[in-house]
């Protein structure tokens, strides 16, 4: 049975959405989640016969476009598990592998949901893809904050998750696929500009937007990663489109960094 119902309504020639939840336990959390979506101007909790959520689209978005974004966010919210990353006792700089894997899984699930909505992702540039993921990443933990274009080391990384005292727990960079050379430049950017000595688990998220032959892109990207000068080893292939590698820290070759390469087909 569905966890929510969405209805499109109109008042004074302006379309808006009503979202009715099966269970209102997470009403405030979902309001916060939806309010961060770029296509939404305002989200109100409304007391009618049954408390529901009223959503007003932003000026440059139709109610239909906003509804698609709301559906993806809600589907991902209801299929995810609460996440509170923990640190290993002997390495304060290292987020637990379990928590890192959970974050990677959330991004993969959310990205796979996005692939179903061409009318939505066709309008995204790199910034649009990044902004689309952030509300969901912010909803999966009570004690952590996900931000975009956040300064770290000598540049602004696309996605940064920090704990309640500002320590980094996850860094990710988003790129549109333009070939192997650009992929390797993105690895350089991640390692040289954004990763400090204490950052040990990061991700590179690639979106194929302009090319046919997705299988070939997957093969080329995986081989290209192994040619990078900082490449150390392949950890594991989690799925066909999500692969873990070990790289050397750009400033300390004895320090290893785990990079998850995730690729989504949005063409």
C-alpha positions as CSV (number, residue, x, y, z in Angstrom):
1,X,0.0,0.0,0.0
2,X,1.3,3.5,-0.9
3,X,2.7,5.6,1.9
4,X,1.3,8.9,0.4
5,X,-1.1,10.4,-2.1
6,X,-0.4,13.4,-4.2
7,X,-3.2,15.5,-5.7
8,X,-2.8,18.5,-8.0
9,X,-5.2,21.3,-7.2
10,X,-5.9,24.9,-8.5
11,X,-6.8,28.1,-6.7
12,X,-7.0,31.5,-8.4
13,X,-5.6,30.0,-11.6
14,X,-2.5,28.8,-9.8
15,X,-1.7,25.1,-9.5
16,X,-0.5,23.6,-6.2
17,X,-0.1,20.1,-4.7
18,X,-1.6,18.3,-1.8
19,X,0.4,15.5,-0.2
20,X,-1.5,13.2,2.2
21,X,0.7,10.8,4.2
22,X,-0.5,7.4,5.4
23,X,1.3,8.0,8.7
24,X,2.0,11.6,9.9
25,X,4.8,10.6,12.3
26,X,7.4,12.1,10.0
27,X,5.4,15.0,8.9
28,X,7.8,17.7,10.0
29,X,10.8,15.8,8.6
30,X,9.2,15.5,5.2
31,X,8.2,19.1,5.3
32,X,11.9,20.1,5.8
33,X,13.0,17.6,3.1
34,X,10.6,19.0,0.5
35,X,11.3,22.6,1.3
36,X,14.9,22.2,0.1
37,X,13.8,21.1,-3.4
38,X,14.6,23.8,-5.9
39,X,11.3,23.5,-7.8
40,X,9.3,24.3,-4.6
41,X,8.6,27.8,-3.3
42,X,6.8,26.9,-0.1
43,X,5.7,23.9,1.9
44,X,3.0,24.2,4.6
45,X,1.6,21.7,7.1
46,X,-2.1,22.3,6.8
47,X,-4.7,21.4,9.4
48,X,-7.8,20.2,7.5
49,X,-10.0,17.3,8.4
50,X,-6.8,15.4,8.3
51,X,-3.4,17.1,8.6
52,X,-1.6,17.2,5.2
53,X,1.1,19.0,3.3
54,X,0.5,21.9,0.8
55,X,3.2,22.5,-1.8
56,X,3.5,25.6,-4.0
57,X,5.8,25.3,-7.0
58,X,8.5,27.9,-7.7
59,X,7.9,30.5,-10.4
60,X,9.8,28.7,-13.2
61,X,8.4,25.2,-12.5
62,X,5.1,23.6,-13.4
63,X,3.1,21.6,-10.9
64,X,3.8,18.5,-13.0
65,X,7.6,19.0,-12.7
66,X,7.4,19.7,-9.0
67,X,5.2,16.5,-8.6
68,X,7.9,14.4,-10.2
69,X,10.6,15.7,-7.8
70,X,8.3,15.2,-4.8
71,X,7.6,11.6,-5.9
72,X,11.3,10.7,-6.1
73,X,12.1,12.3,-2.8
74,X,9.2,10.5,-1.0
75,X,10.0,7.2,-2.6
76,X,13.6,7.4,-1.5
77,X,12.6,8.6,1.9
78,X,10.3,5.7,2.5
79,X,12.9,3.1,1.2
80,X,15.8,4.4,3.2
81,X,16.9,3.7,6.8
82,X,17.8,6.2,9.4
83,X,21.6,6.8,9.3
84,X,23.9,8.1,12.0
85,X,27.5,7.6,10.9
86,X,29.9,6.5,13.6
87,X,33.7,6.7,13.8
88,X,36.1,3.9,14.6
89,X,37.6,4.3,18.0
90,X,41.3,4.1,16.9
91,X,41.0,6.5,14.0
92,X,39.0,9.7,14.7
93,X,39.4,10.7,11.1
94,X,37.8,7.6,9.7
95,X,34.0,7.2,9.3
96,X,32.9,3.6,9.8
97,X,32.8,1.4,6.7
98,X,29.2,0.5,7.5
99,X,28.1,4.2,7.5
100,X,30.1,4.9,4.3
101,X,28.4,2.0,2.6
102,X,25.0,3.2,3.7
103,X,25.6,6.7,2.3
104,X,26.8,5.1,-1.0
105,X,23.7,2.9,-1.1
106,X,21.4,5.9,-0.5
107,X,23.0,7.8,-3.4
108,X,22.7,4.8,-5.7
109,X,19.0,4.2,-4.8
110,X,18.3,7.9,-5.3
111,X,20.2,8.0,-8.6
112,X,18.4,4.9,-9.9
113,X,15.0,6.6,-9.1
114,X,16.2,9.7,-10.9
115,X,16.9,7.7,-14.1
116,X,13.2,7.0,-14.5
117,X,12.3,10.7,-14.9
118,X,13.8,12.0,-18.2
119,X,11.5,15.1,-18.3
120,X,13.1,16.1,-15.0
121,X,16.8,15.3,-15.4
122,X,17.0,16.5,-19.0
123,X,17.0,20.0,-17.6
124,X,19.9,19.4,-15.1
125,X,23.4,20.6,-15.4
126,X,26.1,19.5,-12.9
127,X,24.8,22.0,-10.3
128,X,21.2,20.8,-10.9
129,X,22.2,17.1,-10.3
130,X,24.0,18.1,-7.1
131,X,21.1,20.2,-5.8
132,X,18.7,17.4,-6.5
133,X,20.6,14.9,-4.2
134,X,21.2,17.2,-1.3
135,X,17.7,17.2,0.3
136,X,17.6,13.4,0.5
137,X,21.1,13.3,1.9
138,X,20.0,15.8,4.6
139,X,17.0,13.6,5.5
140,X,18.9,10.4,6.3
141,X,20.6,11.5,9.5
142,X,19.5,13.7,12.4
143,X,23.0,14.6,13.4
144,X,24.7,15.4,10.1
145,X,24.3,18.1,7.5
146,X,24.8,17.8,3.7
147,X,25.7,20.9,1.9
148,X,26.7,21.8,-1.7
149,X,29.5,24.0,-3.0
150,X,31.2,23.9,0.4
151,X,34.8,25.1,0.9
152,X,37.2,22.3,1.9
153,X,41.0,22.5,1.6
154,X,41.5,24.8,-1.4
155,X,38.2,24.5,-3.3
156,X,34.4,24.1,-3.1
157,X,33.3,20.5,-3.2
158,X,29.9,19.6,-4.7
159,X,28.7,17.5,-1.7
160,X,30.0,17.6,1.8
161,X,28.4,15.8,4.8
162,X,29.6,17.0,8.2
163,X,28.8,15.9,11.7
164,X,27.3,18.2,14.4
165,X,30.7,19.7,15.3
166,X,31.8,20.3,11.7
167,X,34.0,17.3,11.0
168,X,33.9,15.9,7.5
169,X,32.4,12.5,7.1
170,X,31.8,12.3,3.3
171,X,32.9,14.2,0.2
172,X,31.6,13.8,-3.3
173,X,32.1,15.5,-6.7
174,X,29.4,15.5,-9.4
175,X,30.3,15.5,-13.1
176,X,28.6,15.0,-16.5
177,X,30.4,12.4,-18.7
178,X,32.6,13.9,-21.3
179,X,35.1,11.1,-21.8
180,X,38.0,9.5,-20.0
181,X,40.3,12.5,-19.9
182,X,37.6,14.6,-18.2
183,X,37.0,11.7,-15.7
184,X,40.7,11.7,-14.8
185,X,40.6,15.5,-14.4
186,X,37.7,15.0,-12.0
187,X,39.8,12.5,-9.9
188,X,42.6,15.1,-9.8
189,X,40.2,17.8,-8.7
190,X,38.8,15.6,-5.9
191,X,42.2,14.4,-4.6
192,X,44.2,17.6,-5.0
193,X,41.7,20.3,-4.2
194,X,39.2,18.9,-1.8
195,X,40.6,15.9,0.1
196,X,42.7,16.7,3.2
197,X,44.9,14.2,5.1
198,X,41.9,13.3,7.4
199,X,39.4,12.6,4.5
200,X,39.5,8.9,3.7
201,X,36.2,8.0,2.0
202,X,34.9,10.0,-0.9
203,X,32.9,9.6,-4.1
204,X,32.9,10.6,-7.7
205,X,29.3,10.7,-9.2
206,X,29.1,10.7,-13.0
207,X,26.0,11.4,-15.1
208,X,25.8,10.2,-18.7
209,X,23.6,12.8,-20.3
210,X,24.7,13.1,-23.9
211,X,25.7,9.6,-25.1
212,X,24.3,6.3,-26.3
213,X,26.1,3.1,-25.6
214,X,26.1,3.2,-21.8
215,X,27.8,-0.2,-21.4
216,X,30.8,1.2,-23.3
217,X,31.0,4.2,-21.0
218,X,31.0,1.9,-18.0
219,X,33.9,-0.1,-19.4
220,X,35.9,3.0,-20.4
221,X,35.4,4.7,-17.0
222,X,36.5,1.6,-15.0
223,X,39.6,1.2,-17.1
224,X,40.4,4.9,-17.0
225,X,40.4,4.9,-13.1
226,X,43.2,2.3,-13.2
227,X,45.4,4.5,-15.3
228,X,45.5,7.4,-12.9
229,X,48.9,8.0,-11.2
230,X,47.3,7.9,-7.8
231,X,45.5,4.5,-8.4
232,X,46.4,1.9,-5.8
233,X,43.9,-1.0,-6.2
234,X,40.4,-2.1,-7.0
235,X,38.5,-2.8,-3.8
236,X,35.2,-4.3,-5.2
237,X,32.6,-3.9,-7.9
238,X,29.4,-3.3,-5.8
239,X,27.2,-3.1,-8.9
240,X,27.7,-2.6,-12.6
241,X,27.5,1.1,-12.0
242,X,29.2,1.5,-8.6
243,X,32.8,0.5,-8.1
244,X,35.2,1.0,-5.1
245,X,38.9,1.9,-5.6
246,X,41.8,2.7,-3.3
247,X,43.9,5.8,-4.3
248,X,46.9,7.4,-2.6
249,X,46.5,10.8,-0.9
250,X,48.0,13.5,-3.1
251,X,50.1,14.8,-0.2
252,X,51.0,11.5,1.5
253,X,51.4,8.3,-0.6
254,X,51.3,6.2,2.6
255,X,47.7,7.4,3.2
256,X,45.0,5.7,1.3
257,X,41.7,7.1,0.1
258,X,38.6,5.1,-0.9
259,X,36.9,6.5,-3.9
260,X,33.5,5.2,-5.0
261,X,32.8,5.7,-8.7
262,X,29.1,5.9,-9.4
263,X,27.6,6.4,-12.8
264,X,24.0,7.1,-13.7
265,X,22.5,6.9,-17.2
266,X,20.5,10.1,-17.7
267,X,20.5,10.2,-21.5
